[in-house]
Amino acid sequence: MDGTQFYWQFVKAASKLPILDSLKLDMYLMTDKLGRQFFKSADTNKDGKWDKKEWMTDFHTLDMDGNGVVNGYEYAGAVFQNFNVTVTLAIRFFIASDSAATGMSDGNITHADMEAIWNHLLKAVAMNGTQPTSVTEDQYAKIFVMSAKYLKALPEESEKALPSKKLTISIIKMTDTNSDMMVSWKEFEASFQQYDSDKDNKVSGHEFVGAMMKMFGVDVKFAINLFMVSDCASKCDKYVTEEDVQAIWASWVKDYTVNGVSPMSLKPRQYAWQFIKVVTRFPQMNESKGDKGMITEDLGRQFFMSADTNKDGKWDKNEWMSNFKLMDMDGNGAIDGYEYVGAVFQNFNVSVRLAIKFFMGAERAGSKADGNITQVDIEAMWKSLMKAVAMDGKPQPTTITEDQYVKLFVKSEDYLAATLPPMIEKAIPTKMVMKTLYMKFDTNLDHKVTKAEFEMQFTSKANSEGVPPGEFISGLVKAGMDSNMARRLYASADCAHACDSLISKADVAKIWEDWTSEYVMNGVRPDSLMARQFIWQLVKIATKPSPMPESSRKDIRTLQLSADLVFDLMDSNKDGLLTLEEWKQIPLDTNGDGKISSSEFVTEALHRFRISVDLALRFFAQNDCVLKCDGFITVEDNEAIGKTFLKDPITREQYKAMFVKVSCTFVGPN
């Protein structure tokens, strides 16, 4: 039995041992030996001690993208791949380091965090009141072992997001067919062929999910998510193709490319880390638990610490009021739904729906619901907090502690709205759609979307000038989006720069400019959008009213001419009145199949009635969804529309006035 065979036999035997709680296991791994390995890796001059320069240099080495901070993937990836630790232990190290400077986690280890940790180390080894300037290996190893007792449990959702060690090892073993403890490109490519049961050189969702469940015992949701990531590596076409496999491999070896040369193989821990990144890469929104499942003590503490500006462990009224003022992005003295929901969704691990429910509760705290959180509402919420923490027989307090707030926050789930209003619920894209679209744009799997990645998704195979309606809308529908919402997104994108029936380069540039403008700091525009920033921009487009462009709104005369043409066509007996029976006979079904497609509707509207493509798409989307959104205006749809405004015959002038009014105030379906 050679070394690799012995290793795999040992792994199999070990996998049958009783499983320790992950926290206890990680504490067990905090050994003197591991501490010394950490120390030596950063002791660059090999003199047996760390000075501050070596400590900070180690930080800069971890900052792979050079943006001045170390995120969780950079830190945990470096620790997991270079030391014999579990992923959970690497994450625990990161969480402790992330909050070193402020006591609050912000998802990044900053320069200030590293300074704070260094100061803690020096304080720990200080003797007789004398502060040292360096730390020896023995001193650090002792502190490292003692720090095991301060390890904290991971949030449940973070632990659940990680693939099991058994699954990761099984996938590596299945891929490493020659058992040389390396995964080559040929082995990686061949591993996907095992899923291709019908041997048609592409892997369908059915083949992939079935094979994953059979070979590795994963649940169906995990398998589907992994298929979606793999399917969209190159393009989202509902198959994992050779192009997808090549794209995945290229993105995985990119992390290990040196001087432009990519490795031919990946080591087991490198391969495992890339797999872990794929599984955990999309922000966890916990929607499977429902909104109430997200109202946790951990989330409450995050809310509290984000507004505890002086870090004294309590809120006073000034901090409370200041926190809401920060959300008032336009400075008009009130916080609308987009300001509030955007701030909560982008900065905390909550769903869009839960953020909306928080807003709905806040906007009516001191007054009737009017679409804004006002000064009156904020004052009322503060008074409610003070009343809730007041003790019998004692004066009303003027502050609230973190523990008091968290206790109230957890209880607040009982007062959440059970459901959202139907119009709002219908307008929000599903988690699956948001996930699919985000993965389509984040082509290199680095958890952000750059301008180049954004522009790449707006290239047409058939038109060099821009993306036409059919190609854009069908792509979104294939990704799982409701056809009505897809048309609405097209209309918005087409008119970003000019409404010309194409999403042009100018439109794309304007969209990117608008999206990134919200994140400009000190006059510097970001060159990429983080996952939740990107998703929030998608949500805004899908849910915000999309009024016609100013230029179209002002041209009332053009709208009146269009209304005249429509009226002339429908007034079949030429008596100057439009009846319900005439309305039902509107001749837009050019192919005679008994229903009107978007192509028929838009073509006729453009050429016969001089209605813009933008407005035609809006009208079609609205009329398509009168009874059900099925991509066609049926006879039943048309009759239902007519009955809403043709209870009695109307004159030409009445119809023109109605047409212009609807056109100028159209916000699309909600």
N, C-alpha and C positions, 0 to 999 in steps of 0.2 A: 504493500500500500504506500503510494507516494504522498508527499506533503499535502497536495491539494485535495486528494481523496480523503485523507485523514481529516482535513479541515471540514469538508462537507459532512462527513460522518459525525464529527463533533457538533456541528451546527444542528444537525437533525436530532441528536441526543439532547442537546441543550434546549431545543425548542419544546421538548416534552417535560421539562422541569417546571415546578410551580412558578407562576408568574408573580413577581413582586410588584407592589404598587410603584408606579414610575417615580414618584418623589423619593421613596425609600431607596430605590435602586440608584437614583442619581446621587443621593447623599453617600451611598456606599462607594461610589466611584470617586469621591473627593479624597483622593489619597495623597500622601506625601510625594509619591512618584509622579503623579500627574501634575502636582503643583510645581515640581522641579522641571518637568518638561515644558510647562508654560513659561517658566522663568528663563530657561536656556534659549528658548525660541526668540526672545526679545533682548537677550543680553548680547548685543551685536559686537561689542569689543572683547567679550569673553573674559572679563575681569572678575566675575563672580558677584557683581552687584549692578543694580539698576540706578541710573541717574534719571533726572526728569527728561532729558533730551531723548534717551532711549525709550522711555515710556511713551512720549508723544510721537516719536517716529513709528512706533508699533501701531498707533492709531491711524497715522497717515497711510500705512501699508494696507490696512483693512479697508480704507476708503477707495474701493475699486473704481468708482465712476468719477472720483475727484471733485465731488460737489461740496466737500467740506464737512459732511456728516456721514456716519456709518449706519446704514439701515439694518433691519433684522436679517435680511437675506445675506448681506455682505458679512456681517459678524458671525451668525450661526453657521453659514457655509464654510467660513475659514476655520472655525473651531472644530466643526464636525469632520471636515476633510483632513485636517492635519493632526488631530489627536484622537485617542481611543475613548471617545465619549459618545453618549446618546444624543440624538437630536434634541430631545426634551431638556437635557442638561445644558446644551449650547443655548437654547432659548431662555432658560432660567438665568444664565449668565448675562444674556443680552438685556432682559427685563430689569435686572438689578442695576446694570450699567446705564441704561437708558434714563433712569430716574435719579441718577446720583446727584445731579446739581440742584434740581428743583423739587425733588420728591414726586414729580408728576411725569408719567410716561407720555412721550410725544412721537414715538415710533422711530427715533433716531438717537444715536450716541453722538453728542456734540463735543466740541472742544471744551466747553464748560464742564460737561460730564466727566471727561478724562482728567481735567484739572482737579475736580472734586474727589475722584477716586484716588488720585496721587496724594492729595492732602490727607485723605483718610489713612492711606498706607503709612505716611510719615508720622502721623499722629499715633498710630498703633505701635510703631517701633521706637517712639521717643522715650528717652530715659532721663530721669532726674530733671525734668523740665527743659531739657535741651532738644530742640527739633533737629533731626538729621537732614541730610540732603540726598541720601541714597538709601537703598534697601538691599540687603544681602540675600543670597539664595536661601539660606537657612531661615532667615526672618520671614521671607515671603512664603516658603513652604509651610511654615507653622501657621501663619495667618490663613492660608488657603484651606488647610485641613479644618481649622476652627470655623471657617465661614460656612461649612456644610449645614450647620444648624440654622442658618438664616435663609436657606433655600425656601422658596414659596411654591405652592401648588400653581399650576398653570390654569388659566381660565378654561372651563370645560370645553368651550367651542374651539379653542386653540388645540387642545389635546386631541379632540375628535377629528380635527382637520388633517392630522398627520397620518400617513399610512403606517400600518403596523410593521415592526421589525421583521416579523415572519414573512409578510407579503413582499417587502423590499428584497430580502434575501432570496426568496423564491424566484422573483423576476430576474434578478442578477444571475442566479444559477441556470435558469432556463435560457438566458441569452448567451452566457459564457459556455458555449458548447464544447470547447476544447479544454475547459477547466484550467486555464493558465492564469486565472485571477486577473484577467484583463478582458475588456469588451471591445472588440474591433468593429470597424464600420461594417464589414461583411457579416459578422455575427449579429449586429444590430439590425441590419437590413433583413437578414434571414428570419429574425424573430417575428417580424410582422407577417411573414408568409405562413406562419403557423395558424394565423387567424383566418386566412383566405381559404375557406372550406370548399368553395366552388371553383377555385383556381382560375379566376378571371382577372388576376393581377390588380385587384383592388378589394379593399375590405369594407363591407357594408356595416352599418350600425348593428344589424341583427347578428352578423358573424362575430364582430368584435365583442359585443356585450355577452353573447352566449359563451364564447371561448374564455373570456375573463372570469366569468362566474364558475365555469366548469373547472378550469385549470387552477384558479387561485382562491375560489370560494368567496369572492368579494360580493357585496350587495349590488343590486341592479342600479341604484343611484350613482354609486361610485363608478361603475363600469360605463354608464352613460356619460358622466362628466369627463372621464378620461378619453372616451371616444370623441367627444366634441372638441377637446383640446387638440387631439391628434388630427382630426378632420380639417381643422382650420389652420393648421401649421402653414400650409401653402395657400389654400383657398377653401372656403366652406362649400363643399359640393355633396355632402352626405356620404362620402367615401374617404377612407384613408388610402391614398395613392402613393406611388413611388416618389412623386414630388413632395408629398407631405413628409415621408420618412426622411428624405434628404434634408428638408428644411429643419426638422427636429434635430437631426444629428449636427447640422451646421450650427444651430443655436447652442447645443450642449457643449461642443468642443470649443466654442468661441471663448468661454471663460478660461481656457487653458492654452490659448494661442500666445506664443512668445515670438516677438520680432517677425510677426506675420506668418509664422509657421504653426499650423494646427496639428495636434497629436493624432496619430493613427489609431490609438486605442484609449479607453478610459479605465482608470483603476476602479476597483469596486466601490470605494467611498465617493469617488467623483461621480460615478454612474448613479449611485444611490442618492446623492445630493441633487442631481439634476431631476431625478424622478420625484423626489420630495418637493422640489420647487414647482414642478408641473401640478402636482396634486393640491398644493396649498396656494397656488399663485393668485387665484381669484379672491377678492375680498369676501370674507364670510359675512353674510347678512342675516343668517339665522332665521330665515323666513319659515323654515320647516317647523320651528317651534311655535310660530305665531308671534304676534306682537307682544303678548304678555310674557312669553318666554324670554324676551330680551330685557325685561325690567329686573335687572340683577343688582346686587350690592356693588359689584365691581363697576358697573356702568354708572351707578349713582356717585361713587367716589371719583370717577373720571370727570363727571359733570362738575362736582364740587371743586376739585383741584384746579380745573381750567379757569374758574372764576375767583379763586382765592389768591388774589394778586400779590398780597404781602406775605403769603405762605405762613400764616400764623395759626392755621387749623380751624379758622372760623370765618364766617361771612358777617360783615356789617352791611348796613343799608347802602352805603356808597359803592361797595363792591358789587352788590346785587344790581343796582341801577346802572353802573358802568358796563357790566356784562351785556346788558340789553342794548345799550347805546352802541356797542361795537357791532351789533348785528344790523343796525340801521345804516346800511351801506350808502343810501342816497341822501342821508341826512335830513329827511323830511319830518322827523319827529315821531314816526310810526314805523313799525316793522311789519312788512307784508309777508305773505306765505312763502314766497320764493326766497326772501332774505333769511327768514328763520329756518325753513326746512333745509335750504342749501347749507347753512352753517352747521346744523346738527348732523346732517347726513355725511358731509365731507370730513368732519372732525371726530366723529364717534362711530362705533361699530353698531349702527342701527339701520333698519330698513327705511326706505322712503315713506312707507305707510305709517310706521311708528312716529317718525318725525312730524308727519302731518297731524297725527292724533295729538301729539304734544302741543302743536300750534293751535289746534281747535280748542283745546282746554284753556290755553293761555289767552286767546283772543276774546274770550267771554268771561274772563276772571272778574273784571270790574265793570263791564258794560255788555251790551248786546253784541253778538257776533257780527262784525262789519268788515271782515277781511284784513284787519290790522291789529297788532298788539300795540296798544297805546300806553301813554304814561299812566293813565288811570288803571289799566289792566296790571301793569308792573307793580304799582303801589298796592293794589288789592292782593296780589300774590304774596308780596312781602308781609302784609298784615296777617294773611292766612298762616304763613310760616311761623310768625311770632306767636300767634294765638295757639298754634299746635304744640309749641315747645314750652308754653307758659306753665308754671307750676302753681298748684292751688295755694292761695294765701300769700303769694309773692308777686312783686311788681313784674309787669310784662318785660321780657328780655329785649335787648337791643341787638343781639347777635345770635347766630345759630352755628353750632359746631358741626364738624364733618359727620360724626356718628349720628347726631340728631337728624341731619338732612338725609343721610342714607336710609335711616329707618323710615322716614316719611316717604322717600322716593320709592322704596320697595312696595309700600302700601298703596302707592298711587295707581298701581295696575288695576285696582278695583274700580277706579273712576274713569279709565280709558273708554273711549267710544268703542262699542263692539264692532262696528263696521264704518266704513267711509261712505259718504254720499255716492250714489251710483255713478254720477257724472265724473267724479274725481277717480273713483275706483277703475272705471273703464279707460280713463285717459292715461293711467300709469302703465308703462311697459312692464311686462312680467320679468321676474328675475332671470328666467331662462333666456329671454330675448336680450336683456342687457348683457348677460354673460356672454352670449354668442357674439354680439356685435363688438363687445370689448375685445374678445379674443381674436376677432377678425382683424382689428386694427393693430393690436400689440403683437406684431409679427415676430419679434425676437424674444418674446417672453420675459422682458425685463421689468414688467409691472408699471410701465408708463408708455404713453403714446407720443412719439416725436412728430414734428411737422412733416418730415419725410414719410413716415409711416401713414400719417393722415392723408397726405396727398396721393399716395400710392393706391389707396382704395377708391379713388375717384378717376380712374382711367378706364376708358371704354374700349372694348375690342372692336367695335364697329364704327366709332366716330372719334376722330382725332381732336375735334373741337370741344367735346364735353360728353357727359353721360346723359343719354335720352331717358324719357320717363319709363318706358317699358323695362329697360335693362336695370335701372335703379330699383324700381318698385318690386320687380320679380326677385331680385337678389335679397331684399329685405323680407319678402314673404317666405322665401326658402329658408331664411334664418329663423322663421317661426313668428314673425311679426304679423299682426292683424293687417289685412290689406288696406283698411281704412286709415290706420295710423301710418302705414308706409306711404300712402299717397300724400298724406299731410306733411310728412317729413320731406317728401320730394318738393312739394310746393314751397316749403320754407327754404330749402337749399337752393332751388332754382332762382328764387328771388333775392338771394343774399346780396348779389351785386346788380343783376338785371333779370327781369322775367322774360326769358327767351327760349323756353322749352328745352334748355340744356343746362346741366350743372357744369359750368365752365371753370377754367382755372381761376378766373377772377372771382367766381362765386366761392370756390374752395378757399382762396386766400382771405376773402372777407369773413367767412365762417371761422377760420382759424384765428384771425385777428380778434373777432368778437369773443370767442371762447377764452382765449388767453388773456384778454384785457382785465378780467376779474382777478387775475393773480399777479399783476404787475406790482413789484415792490421796489421802492426807491428809484422809480423810473425804468427798471429793468424788466423786460417781458420774458417769461420763462420759455425755454426751448422745447418743453415737453409738458404733458399733463399727466398727473398721477391717476391711478385707476378710478378712485372715487370722484376726482375732479372731472374726468372724462365722462363717466357715467352720469354725473349730475347734469352736465351740459346736454346729454341726450334726453334726460328726463324733462328738462326745461323745454326743449323744442317740442317734445311729444305732448306736453300738458299746457304750454302757454298758448293763449289766443294768438292766431296768426292773421292779423288784419292785412288788408290789401296794401301794397306800397303806396306811399303818398302820391306819387305821380298818377297812379291809376285812380286813386280816390278822388283826386281833384278834377279828373276829366269826366264830369257828369254828362257832358254832351255825347261823348262816345258811348256811355252806358245807355243813354236814352235812345240812340240810334240802334243799338243792339236789341233793346226792348221792343222797338218798333218792328224789327225784322222777325223776332220771335212771335210777337202778337199776330203779324200778318200771316205767318205760316199756320198758326193754330186756329185762327178765326176762319174756319173753312166755309161758312155760309156768308161771310163778308157783311155781317149785320152790325159790326162795331162793338159786339159784346163777346166775351169769352165765357163759355159754359163748361161745366164739369165733363159733359160728354165729348166736347171738342178737345178738352185737355187730355182725355184718355186716349185720343187718337194721334198724339204727337208722333210724327213720322221720323224717328231717329234710329229705328231698328233696320239698318241698311241690309243686313244679311238674312232677315226674315226668320230668325230663330226664336222669336217671341220674347226676347230680352235684349237690353242695351248694355254693351260692354263699355269699359272706360275708353277704349280706342274709338269706338263708334261715337260716343258722346263728345269726346274732346275734338275729334276731327270735324264733326258737324258744327259744333259750337264755334270753332275757329274759322272755318271757311264760309259757313252760311250766315252766322250771326255776328261775326267779328268780335267774339268774346275771347279774352286772353286765355292762354293755356292754364295759367295760375288760377284764374277764376273758375274756369271749366272744371279743373280738378277738384276744386273746393265744392262746387255744386254737385259734382258726381259723388264725391265721398259722403256728402250729407244725404243725398237722395238714396244712395245705395244702402244706407244703414237705417232707413225709416222703419223697416220691419226686421231685417237681419242683414249683417254685413257679409255678403257672399260674392262681391266683385261684379254684380250686375244690378241694373235697375230693371226690375220685373214689372209685369202688368199690375201686380198687387201693390208694389212700391209706388208706382205712378199714380194709381187711384187713391192711395192713402195720402199722398202729397196734395193732390187736387182737392180732396175733401177738407184740408186744413184751411184753405183760403177761397174756395169756390162754392160756398154754401148757396150763394146767389151769383148770377152772372155779374161780371165786372167790365167796366169800360176800358178803352185803350189807355186813357190817362191814369186810371186807377192802377192798371197793371204796370205801367211805366214807373209810377211813383213807388210801387212795391218792389219792383225789380232793382231800381237804383238804391233804395234803402237797404235791401238785403245785401246787395253787392258791396256797399260802402261800409257796412258794419259786420260783414261776415267774419266770424272767428273760427269757422270749421267745427267739426263734430267733437264733442267731449265724451 
